Amino acid sequence: MTINQTTQTDPGARARVVKIGLDIHTSLIVVVRQMDEQASQPPQRFSEEAFIGFVNRQLAQADSVHGCYEAGPFG
């Protein structure tokens, strides 16, 4: 029997990699974040201004930040 173990980052600890998935709408930006090898966190909704602050906080907390935008078949 195999037991899967997840690595938890201590609160306040610096992450190696933060990945953010983006779904951008006219009035809001929906973000899903994954820190290091942890499970993805629940979606968060931001205005454009709040999203910029969120990204700045991620840049301060991680060695590397990667983003990916979801582009569907209609744009």
C-alpha positions, 0 to 999 in steps of 0.5 A, spaced: 500 500 500 502 506 498 501 513 502 501 519 498 504 525 502 503 532 501 508 537 503 505 543 506 509 550 506 509 553 513 505 560 514 510 565 512 515 561 509 518 563 502 515 558 496 520 556 491 514 556 485 508 559 485 503 557 479 497 562 478 491 560 473 487 566 470 480 566 467 479 573 465 473 577 465 471 584 463 469 586 470 473 580 474 479 576 474 479 569 477 485 566 480 487 559 482 494 558 486 498 552 487 504 553 492 510 549 490 507 541 490 501 543 494 494 542 492 491 547 488 487 552 492 480 554 491 479 560 486 479 567 488 476 573 485 479 580 484 478 586 481 484 589 476 487 593 482 486 588 487 489 582 482 495 587 481 496 587 489 495 580 489 501 578 484 506 583 487 505 579 494 506 573 490 513 576 487 515 577 494 513 570 497 516 566 492 523 565 488 519 564 482 512 566 479 508 563 473 502 564 470 497 561 465 491 564 462 485 560 459 483 562 452 477 558 450 475 557 443 471 564 443 477 568 445 
